[in-house]
Amino acid sequence: MHRLERLYHLAEAENLASILKHGLMSTERLLNFVRMSEPKRTALLRGHRRDCVRLSENVLIRDQRPMPPAALAGALQDGLVPADWYALLNGHVFLWPDRDRMDRLRRACGRRPQAVITFDGAALLESFGAKAFLSPINSGNARRKPASRGRETLVPFEVWRRKGWPTGHRTRSPAEILFRCPIPVRGPYLIEITGV
């Protein structure tokens, strides 16, 4: 099985001061943090973000251009609709176990300055493994023949470690590691921050 030694997060460089102070947070937690009121909060959690959204002077959340509702709808299983999938993903912090995948996302950000935060994967999973999930696909991309996705796409880390993917396949590396909790950006988890 893949050892998940290093995990990468790509952050908007302008978010870095807030990230260093408060840790990495999901969109859902960020909306709570800035005390976003209804109905805008629900719209941001369950709607498609065509563009980045500024929550405060130093908090910008990414767009969701790679998963427009029409494309996403055809890939969903288990009776899910796009709003359900957006809400599910907005509850997690995303890390990449593969530097090449993360670099592709970085290139897709164009000229916006980005910071690459590198974590010790073993240390993170030892502390936060109970809140970690693995995905065999890029769950935030629904373009170009999107992979099917549903309630079993995000596999709890402990289940994956014992049993592998639901198909029983144990050697395929995860595409993403998702955490349903804030991630501290400090030792012993942080290895380095580059790109700023």
N, C-alpha and C positions, 0 to 999 in steps of 0.2 A: 504494500500500500504506500501511497505517497506520504512523505514524512512531514510535510508542511513546516519546514524549518524557518522559512522567511515568508512573511505576509506583507503586502503592500497596499497602501491607501493613497489615492490621488485626491488632493484637496485643492480647492481654489486658494491661491496664495493669500488673498485678502482675508480668508477665514482663519489663517494660521494663529494669530494672536488669541482668538477666542478658543480655538482647538487646544492650544497649549495650556490655557487656563482651566477649561471645563472638560476637556477630553472630546473624543469623537462621539457625536450623537446622531441618532436617526432623525429623519425629517419630522417624524411624530414628536420626538422629544424636543427638537428645536422649536416647534410650534408651541409646545407647552412652555418652554424656556422664555420665549418672547411674549407669552400670554396672548397668543392669537385668538381672537374672538370668533364665535360662530356668526354667520354661516361660512365665513372665509376659511376657517380651519378645516372643516369637512370638505370644502371644495378643493383645497390644496392636497388633502390626504387621498381623496377618492377621484380626483380629476386628473386629466392629462396635462402636464406642464410643457407647453410648446417652447417656452423660453425659461431661462433662469429667473428665479424670484428672489428679490432682496427682502430679507426679514428684518434686518437692522443694519446699522452702519458697517458692521464687520461680519455679517452672516448672510451668505448668498447660497441658495440651494440650486442644484443643477436642474437643467431642463430634462425632459424625458422624450426627446425627439426620436430616439431609436425604437420607441414602442407606441406608435400611434394607435388609437383605439381600434380602428378598422382592421389593422394587421394583427393586433394582439388578440382580438376576439376569436379569430379563426384558429389560434393556437391553444386556447384555454380548454381545459377539461373539468370534470367534476361539477358542472353547473356554474362555474365561475364566470363572471363578466369582467370587463376591463377595470371597472371601479374597484372590484374586490382585489384584483392583482396589484393595482397601484397602492391600495391601502396596506396590503401585506408587505410589499417591498419598502414602503415608507416607514415601517416599524423596525427596520434593521440598519445596521452599519455594515458597509460592504468592504471587504478586503480581497485582494487578488493573491492567489498562491503562485501565479505565473507572471514573471516580470514582463514578458512579451505581450501578454493580454493587457496588462496595465499600461504599457507604452502605447498600444493602439488607442486606448481611451485618451491618453495624453495628447496624441496627435489630433484626435477628433475635437479637442477643446480649442483648436486654432491658436490664436494669439493671446488668449487669456492666460496670465501667469499661473503656473501650477506648482505645488509642492508635493514631492514624493515622500511619504512617511513609511519607513521600513521598520517592521516589528519582528521580534523574536516569536515565531509562531508557537513553539513549544511552551514558552512562558505564558503567552496569552491563553492558549487552550488549557493549560493547567489551572489557571485562575478562573477563566470564563467559559470553559468547555460546556458547562450545563446550559448556557444560553447561546451556544453556537450551532449553526446549521451549515450544511454543505449543499451546493448545487452543482449538478453535472453540466449545466448550461449557463450561458450569460442570461440571467433571468430578466435583465433590463433591456434586452434587445429583441425586437420582434420583426426585424426586417429580413428580406431575402430568405424565404422558406423557413420561417421561425420554427424552432423546436417546440413540440407539444409541452405543456406545463400545467400543473394542477396541484392539488393539496399534498401530494407525495414528492413533489420536486425538491423541496427543501428538507433535507434529511438531518435529523438531530446528530450532532457530532458523535455522541456516545453510541448511537445505533450504527452509524457508518463505520466507526472503529471496530465494532463487534461483528457486523454482518455485511458491510459494504453497501452498495446501492440496492434499491428494492428489487432490481433484476437479478441480484446475486453476484453481479460483476464486481470484483474487488480490486482490479488493477487500474481502472480508469481514474485519472487524476480529477479532482474537483476543479470546476471553472471558477467558483467563488466560495468564500467563507463569509457567512453573515452572522452578525451578533445582535441579539435582541437585548442589548444593554449598552451603556456608554463604555467607551474604551479609553483608559488613561493613556496619555501620550507622555510617558516618563519611564524611567527605569523601574523594574527590570525588563519592561516590555519593549521600550523604544531602542532601536539600533541606531538610526540616523534619519535626518531630514535633509533632503537635497532639492535642488531646483529653484531655490529662492535666493 
